[in-house]
Amino acid sequence: EAARALPLRGRAIPVRAQNMTHARTREANVIGALGVGKEGRKAEGDLRKEFNGLQISKDFSDMRQSMGKIRSFANKKDATAADDIAMIFSYMKMLEPGSVVREGEFANAQNAAGIPDRAVNAYNNALRGNKLNAPQRKEFAGAAAKVYLSARDQYNAKANEYRTIAKEYGANPDRVASRYKATAKAQYAPVVDFNDLP
C-alpha cells in the first residue's frame, strides 16, 4: 500500500492511506510536527496535579468511597448491626469529613459536632446491637445519596473549569479531570436507585 505525503508547515510526513491501524501513529506525528505535543503533555501533568490537589477533589474522592460502602450495605440482605454501624459511620463522614469520631466508638457532642442528632443516636444504638429496620436503612441511604449528588455537581463544575483549560493548552481533558455522570432521576426519587449513581 503506497504512502502519500501530507504537507504540514512546509514539511511532509508519511501517512498510509486508509490504514486505521496506524491512526495513533499518524496523530502523534501530526502533534509532533506542530510542536504542541511536549507542551500539551506538560500542561496535562501540571493541571492534573493541581486539580487532584484541590480540597474539593480530595473531599469528593473520600465521599465516593463512603458512598460505595453505603450502597453495598443498603442493598445487603440480612444486614447486621455491624453493617448498620459501617453504613451510618460512612454517612456521618460524608456530612462531616473532619469529624474525629472513630468507627466503633460511641459518638457524642464533642467528637460528632456538626452531625445531626438522629444520625448520632442511630449510630450509638447500632453500637449497642440495635439494628435499623428496612425503612430506616433506605432513609439513611437516600439521605446519603442526596449529599453525594450535591457534592458531585460541585466537583463536576470545578472539573469542567480544568477541562476547558486543558483544551486551551492542547492537553487531553480526560487525563486532567474526570467527570461523573448526573442522573436527575436519582436526585429526585424518594428512594434512590443506587444503580443510577456513578
C-alpha positions in Angstrom: 0.0 0.0 0.0 1.6 3.3 -1.1 2.2 6.0 1.3 1.2 9.6 0.5 2.9 12.8 1.8 0.8 15.1 4.0 2.3 18.6 3.8 2.4 20.4 7.1 4.1 23.8 7.6 6.4 23.2 4.7 7.3 19.7 5.8 5.9 16.4 4.7 5.2 13.4 6.9 4.3 10.0 5.5 0.7 8.8 6.1 -0.6 5.4 4.9 -3.9 5.9 3.2 -6.9 4.3 4.7 -4.9 2.2 7.2 -6.7 2.7 10.5 -4.2 0.6 12.5 -1.8 3.5 12.2 -4.3 6.1 13.3 -2.5 6.8 16.6 0.9 7.0 14.9 -0.4 9.5 12.4 -1.9 11.6 15.2 1.4 11.5 17.2 3.3 12.5 14.0 1.0 15.5 13.4 1.1 16.6 17.0 4.9 16.3 17.0 5.2 18.2 13.7 3.0 21.0 15.1 5.3 21.3 18.1 2.4 21.1 20.7 2.9 17.5 21.9 5.5 18.2 24.6 3.8 21.4 25.8 0.4 19.6 25.9 1.8 16.7 27.9 3.4 19.1 30.4 0.3 21.1 30.8 -1.7 17.9 31.2 0.6 16.7 34.0 0.6 20.1 35.7 -3.1 20.6 35.5 -3.9 17.0 36.7 -1.6 17.5 39.7 -3.1 20.9 40.6 -6.7 19.6 40.2 -6.1 16.5 42.3 -4.6 18.6 45.0 -7.7 20.8 45.3 -9.7 20.2 48.5 -12.9 19.7 46.6 -11.2 16.8 44.7 -9.8 15.2 47.8 -13.2 15.5 49.6 -15.1 14.1 46.7 -12.7 11.2 46.4 -13.4 10.3 50.1 -17.1 10.8 49.5 -17.2 8.4 46.6 -15.6 5.7 48.9 -18.2 6.4 51.6 -21.0 6.3 49.0 -19.7 2.9 47.7 -19.8 1.5 51.2 -23.3 2.8 51.9 -24.5 1.4 48.6 -23.3 -2.0 49.4 -24.7 -2.1 52.9 -28.0 -0.6 51.9 -28.6 -3.3 49.4 -27.4 -6.1 51.6 -29.9 -8.7 52.6 -29.9 -9.8 56.3 -27.8 -6.8 57.3 -26.3 -7.0 60.8 -25.9 -4.3 63.4 -22.2 -4.2 62.4 -23.3 -3.4 58.8 -25.5 -0.6 60.1 -22.6 0.8 62.1 -20.5 0.9 59.0 -23.2 2.4 56.9 -24.1 5.1 59.4 -20.5 5.9 60.1 -19.9 6.4 56.4 -22.9 8.7 56.2 -21.6 10.7 59.2 -18.2 11.1 57.5 -19.9 12.4 54.3 -21.7 15.0 56.4 -18.6 16.0 58.4 -15.3 14.8 56.9 -13.4 16.5 59.8 -15.3 14.6 62.5 -13.0 12.9 65.0 -15.4 10.1 65.9 -13.9 6.7 65.1 -15.8 3.7 63.8 -16.7 1.5 66.7 -16.6 4.2 69.4 -19.7 6.0 70.8 -20.4 9.4 69.3 -21.1 12.4 71.4 -21.5 16.2 71.1 -17.7 16.7 71.2 -16.5 14.1 68.6 -19.5 14.3 66.4 -20.1 18.1 66.2 -22.0 19.0 63.0 -23.7 15.7 62.7 -27.5 15.5 63.2 -28.6 14.0 66.5 -30.7 11.5 64.6 -27.7 10.0 62.9 -25.7 10.1 66.1 -28.5 8.3 68.0 -28.9 5.7 65.3 -25.2 5.1 65.2 -24.9 4.7 69.0 -28.0 2.4 69.0 -26.3 0.2 66.4 -23.2 0.0 68.6 -25.5 -1.4 71.3 -26.7 -4.1 68.9 -29.9 -2.4 67.8 -30.4 -2.9 64.0 -32.0 -0.4 61.7 -35.2 -1.6 60.1 -35.5 -1.6 56.4 -37.3 1.8 56.0 -34.7 3.4 58.3 -31.9 1.9 56.2 -33.4 3.2 53.0 -33.9 6.6 54.6 -30.2 6.8 55.5 -29.1 5.6 52.1 -31.4 8.1 50.4 -30.1 11.0 52.5 -26.5 10.0 51.8 -27.3 9.9 48.1 -28.6 13.5 48.2 -25.4 14.6 49.9 -23.4 12.8 47.3 -25.3 14.2 44.3 -24.9 17.7 45.6 -21.1 17.2 46.1 -20.8 15.6 42.7 -22.3 18.6 41.0 -19.9 20.9 42.7 -17.0 18.6 41.8 -18.1 18.4 38.1 -18.3 22.2 37.9 -14.7 22.5 39.0 -13.6 19.6 36.8 -15.2 21.4 33.8 -13.1 24.5 34.5 -9.9 22.5 34.4 -11.0 20.5 31.3 -11.6 23.8 29.5 -8.1 25.0 30.4 -6.7 21.6 29.3 -8.2 22.0 25.9 -6.7 25.5 25.5 -3.3 24.0 26.2 -3.8 21.2 23.7 -3.9 18.6 26.5 -6.4 15.7 26.8 -9.1 16.9 29.3 -10.0 13.2 30.1 -6.5 12.8 31.6 -6.7 16.0 33.6 -10.1 15.9 35.4 -12.7 13.1 35.3 -16.4 13.9 35.3 -19.1 11.8 36.9 -22.5 11.3 35.3 -25.5 13.2 36.5 -28.8 11.4 36.8 -31.8 13.6 37.5 -34.0 10.5 38.4 -31.7 9.6 41.3 -31.7 13.2 42.6 -35.4 13.5 42.9 -36.6 9.9 43.6 -37.8 9.4 47.2 -36.0 6.1 47.3 -32.7 6.2 45.4 -31.9 3.6 42.8 -28.2 3.1 43.6 -27.6 1.7 40.2 -28.1 5.2 38.9 -25.2 6.6 40.9 -21.7 6.5 39.4 
